[in-house]
Amino acid sequence: MKDVLFIVGSESDKQAVQPGLDLMDEKKMSYDFKIYSAHRNLPELTKFLEENEANYKVIITAAGLSAALPGVVAAMVKKPVLGIPLISGSLAGVDALLSILQLPKGIPCATMGIGKQGVLNSIHLAERIINI
């Protein structure tokens, strides 16, 4: 079982989350990095989570704009999900932050800060969850 499954919605998001991937490497955390969009390839995301959720301790998701990915993932799995709003669009990530914060009851998703500090704090929180 790996420590973390890290999912972003597009290839362009990888640069924004790279500091977190580097931090996991530093901490020797095991992880997989995947690109699945909640909008563009939902069937593939659903299939991957159904087949692989049990292989991870924590799931980290990052998305900008409408930030559907964290909520969609949190609705599908039982593992802890951490959502990172990425800086993008005219609202600079505030729209993504509110999308993750305002999930309906029963769909828990820990919401990180916008941008780099959120990326790094997601790794620190995942590590704490794993070490409980």
HELIX and SHEET records of a PDB file:
HELIX    1   1 GLU A   11  ASP A   13  5                                   3    
HELIX    2   2 LYS A   14  GLU A   26  1                                  13    
HELIX    3   3 LEU A   42  ASN A   52  1                                  11    
HELIX    4   4 GLU A   53  ASN A   55  5                                   3    
HELIX    5   5 ALA A   68  MET A   76  1                                   9    
HELIX    6   6 VAL A   94  LEU A  101  1                                   8    
HELIX    7   7 LYS A  116  ILE A  130  1                                  15    
SHEET    1   A 5 TYR A  31  ILE A  35  0                                        
SHEET    2   A 5 LYS A   2  VAL A   8  1                                        
SHEET    3   A 5 TYR A  56  ALA A  63  1                                        
SHEET    4   A 5 VAL A  81  PRO A  85  1                                        
SHEET    5   A 5 ALA A 110  THR A 111  1                                        
END                                                                             
